[in-house]
Amino acid sequence: MTLRINSPSDLVTIGTGSLPCRHDDSTLRPERRPRPIGEGPEMAVVVGYGGIDCDEFGRILVRFH
């Protein structure tokens, strides 16, 4: 598509340019990136109130570096 803007007298062209368009069936969101995969071990510190606190499922709270 070409956009052309003319002056009121149609004698002088003020500017021309191109305007990219998209199809109606295309999406407006970016492509999905693959989920990052952690390769190798990761370091973390156990953080809790006064030591290792477990919940009812036996899980502990950790903070990753």
GILINPE-V738380 format. One record per pair of residues at least 6 apart in sequence whose ideal C-beta (glycine too) atoms are under 7 Angstrom apart, sorted by the first residue. I is the first residue (numbers start at 0). J is the second residue. Records with the same first field share a line. If there is no record, write none. Layout:
I = J ; J
This chain:
0 = 18 ; 20
1 = 15 ; 17
2 = 16 ; 18
3 = 12 ; 15
4 = 13 ; 14
5 = 12 ; 13
6 = 13
41 = 63
42 = 64
43 = 61 ; 62 ; 63 ; 64
44 = 61 ; 62
45 = 51 ; 59 ; 61
46 = 60 ; 61 ; 62
47 = 59 ; 60
51 = 59
52 = 59 ; 60
53 = 59
